[in-house]
Amino acid sequence: MYKYYNANPSHEIIGDCVVRAISTALGIEYYKVLNMLYKNSNYFNCDMLVKDCYQKIFDDYGLTQYTPNNKKTVKDVAEDFRDDILIIRIPGHLTTSVYNCIMDIWDCSDEIVDTFWVVS
């Protein structure tokens, strides 16, 4: 199932999917996530919206990473982990599934997942 949700406090439609996904999945205030990513980007000398930068947050919060072994879609992964909160990565985008509900500013249900993290 998909539900429109924009964690951006200004409800802007901008390239902030990493911030929105982390904020939604971990229940952390949007600007706090933005600040965490900014600090990581300075420390690791990386763009704050790439995996090398946000992986530190996932590690700090104890998220478990999985890589599907076949062509699973966002919807498939959300259904397989219907009792969990997930951060799901597809090429060029992060999204969130909260108990089998994909929460994002666009419906990416049919996109192929390359990796995902289980929050709970």
N, C-alpha and C positions, 0 to 999 in steps of 0.2 A: 504494500500500500504506500502511496505517496501523499505527503501533505506539504503544501507550501509553507515554508518557515524561513524567515530572514533574521538571524541573530544580530545583524548589524544594527546598533542602536538608532542610527539615522534612517534605517530601512533603505539605504542606498543599494543599488545593484552595481557592484564593483568587483574587481578581482581579489576578493578577500576570502575565498573558500576555505583556506587553511585556518584562518582565524575563526570563521563561522563554525566549521566542523569541530574544532577543538573546544570552543566555547559551549556549543550545544551538547557534545558528548560528555564532557567533563564537568559541566555546570559551573564553569569559571567565567567571570565577567569578561565581556568582549575586550575591553581596553587592557585588562590584566593579561590576557592571552597575547594581545598585540605587543605589550611591553616585554613579555617573556621571549617572544620571537625576535624582537629587536635586540635584546641582550644576547641571545644565542647567535644571531647573525654577526654581531660585533666580535664575540668571543671566537667563533669558528670561522669567521671571514667567509660567510656564505649569504646567499639571498634568503631572506627570512621565509619565503614561501616554498622552499625546496626541502626534500626529505631530510637531507643532512642537518638542516636547522631544526625542523620540528620533531625529529626522532628523539632528541634529548628530552623533550617534554614527555613524550610517550614513555620513555625509559623511566623518567622520574616518577611518573604516575602508575608504573607497573603494568602497562598495557601489554598484552600478548599478541605477537604478530603472526599472521598466517598468510600463506600464499596458496590460492586455489590451484589444484593440479589439473584443472580443465577449464573450459571457456564458460565459467559461471558469470552470470550477470549480477548487477547490484541487487535486483529483486531476489535472485536465487540465494545469494549470501544472506540477505536480510531474513529470508524465510528459514534458511538452515540454522540461523542463530536468533530465532524469534524471541528468546528469553533474555537477550543480551542487548547492550548498547555497543554499537560498532562505529569506528571511523573507517571508511572504505575509500580506497584510492582507485581511480580509473585514470587513464592517460590525461594529464593536464588538470586534474580536479580531485578534490577531497569532498566527501559527503558523509552524512551521518544516518545511521539507522537506530532508532530507539524502539526496542521491542517490536521489530518487524515493520516499523513505520519510517520510511525514508523521508527525512526532513531536510529540505533544501529549497533554493530559489528556482530550481528547475527540475523536472522529472527525468532523472538519469537512470531509471529502473532497468532499461534495456542495455545499458553500457556494460562492457566486459571489465571485470575486476582484475587488477594485477596484484594487489595485496590488501589486507585489511587487519585492523587491530581490534581486539575485544577489550572493552572497558570493564564490563561486569559479567 
